[in-house]
Amino acid sequence: MEHNDAPDQRAQFAQWLRAQIIRRGFALDARGEQARFARYAGIPAGTLSRLLAGTATPDISTLRLIARALDLRLGVVLLRAGIATEDDLDIASRSTDEPPLTPERAADELGIFEPAARRAFIASTEALLRTPPADDESG
């Protein structure tokens, strides 16, 4: 795994992180909002301040908390922080430790929680999975 600790990487991460936090409704320029997000994420306010100033390199446990607070996949945050590369994440995504994708898990990952919509999605997906591939009609 490549770790990019260059000041420009930290500055880019700081800019991206600030935008993500603001997008989630925290007005970082308002008094107390930075501390409010830090509490929400479960990280020390000083750590968040240094990350937003581009003067600190986060550790993975801090990035995990940030990802959870921002409702982002950890891989996205690791990429933005320069902790992991796309190749690192590609290798990780090919791991056989993860169970196969089921219609139920797909519904969860897509955010389909309303009961009727969830039943329809799962039924449609299961029907598609049972449908044999069509013969090639081109000739």
C-alpha positions in Angstrom: 0.0 0.0 0.0 1.4 3.4 -1.0 1.1 6.2 1.5 1.3 9.7 0.1 2.3 12.1 2.9 3.0 15.1 0.7 1.8 18.5 1.8 -0.2 18.9 -1.5 -2.0 15.6 -0.8 -2.9 16.7 2.7 -4.2 20.0 1.3 -6.3 18.3 -1.4 -7.7 15.9 1.2 -8.5 18.9 3.5 -10.4 20.6 0.7 -12.3 17.5 -0.2 -13.1 16.7 3.5 -14.4 20.3 4.0 -16.7 20.0 1.0 -18.0 16.6 2.2 -18.7 17.9 5.7 -20.5 21.0 4.4 -22.5 18.8 2.0 -23.7 16.9 5.0 -25.2 20.1 6.5 -22.4 21.2 8.8 -21.7 24.9 8.3 -18.0 24.8 9.1 -17.6 28.6 9.0 -20.2 29.0 11.8 -19.0 29.0 15.4 -18.9 25.5 17.0 -19.8 23.6 13.8 -16.4 22.1 13.4 -16.5 20.8 17.0 -20.1 19.6 16.4 -18.9 17.5 13.5 -15.9 16.2 15.4 -18.3 15.0 18.2 -20.7 13.5 15.6 -17.8 11.6 14.0 -16.2 10.6 17.3 -12.9 12.2 16.6 -11.0 14.8 18.7 -11.7 18.4 17.6 -8.0 19.1 17.4 -7.5 16.2 14.9 -10.3 17.5 12.7 -8.9 21.0 12.9 -5.5 19.8 11.7 -7.0 17.7 9.0 -9.0 20.6 7.7 -6.0 22.8 7.8 -4.0 20.3 5.8 -1.3 20.0 8.5 -2.0 16.4 9.6 -2.0 13.0 8.0 -4.9 10.9 9.3 -4.6 7.3 10.5 -6.9 4.6 9.3 -9.0 4.5 12.5 -9.7 8.3 12.1 -10.6 7.8 8.4 -12.9 4.9 9.3 -14.8 7.2 11.7 -14.9 10.0 9.1 -16.2 7.6 6.5 -19.0 6.4 8.8 -20.0 9.9 9.8 -20.1 11.0 6.1 -21.9 7.8 5.0 -19.1 7.0 2.6 -17.3 3.8 1.8 -14.0 3.6 3.6 -12.2 3.0 0.3 -13.3 6.3 -1.1 -11.9 8.1 2.0 -8.7 6.1 1.9 -8.2 7.1 -1.8 -8.9 10.8 -1.1 -6.5 10.8 1.9 -3.7 9.2 -0.2 -3.5 6.2 2.0 -4.6 3.7 -0.6 -4.4 3.6 -4.4 -7.1 2.3 -6.8 -4.9 -0.8 -7.4 -4.9 -1.4 -3.6 -8.7 -1.3 -3.5 -9.1 -3.3 -6.6 -7.1 -6.1 -5.1 -9.1 -5.8 -1.9 -12.4 -6.0 -3.8 -11.4 -9.3 -5.4 -11.1 -10.9 -1.9 -13.1 -14.1 -1.6 -13.9 -13.3 2.1 -17.0 -11.3 1.1 -20.2 -13.3 0.6 -21.8 -13.2 -2.8 -24.2 -10.4 -3.5 -27.8 -11.4 -2.8 -30.9 -9.6 -3.9 -31.4 -8.6 -0.2 -27.9 -7.3 0.2 -28.3 -5.4 -3.1 -31.5 -3.8 -1.8 -29.6 -2.7 1.3 -26.7 -1.3 -0.6 -29.0 0.6 -2.9 -31.0 2.0 0.0 -34.2 0.2 -0.8 -35.9 -0.1 2.6 -39.5 0.7 2.0 -41.2 -2.8 2.4 -43.3 -2.8 -0.8 -40.4 -1.4 -3.0 -38.0 -3.9 -1.4 -40.3 -6.9 -2.1 -40.7 -5.8 -5.7 -37.0 -5.3 -6.1 -36.1 -8.7 -4.6 -38.9 -10.5 -6.6 -37.7 -8.9 -9.9 -34.1 -9.6 -9.2 -34.8 -13.2 -8.3 -36.9 -13.6 -11.5 -34.1 -12.2 -13.6 -31.6 -14.6 -11.9 -33.9 -17.6 -12.9 -34.2 -16.4 -16.5 -32.0 -18.4 -18.8 -29.9 -16.4 -21.2 -31.5 -15.7 -24.6 -30.1 -17.5 -27.6 -28.1 -15.3 -30.0 -30.6 -14.3 -32.6 -28.0 -12.7 -34.9 -27.5 -15.7 -36.9 
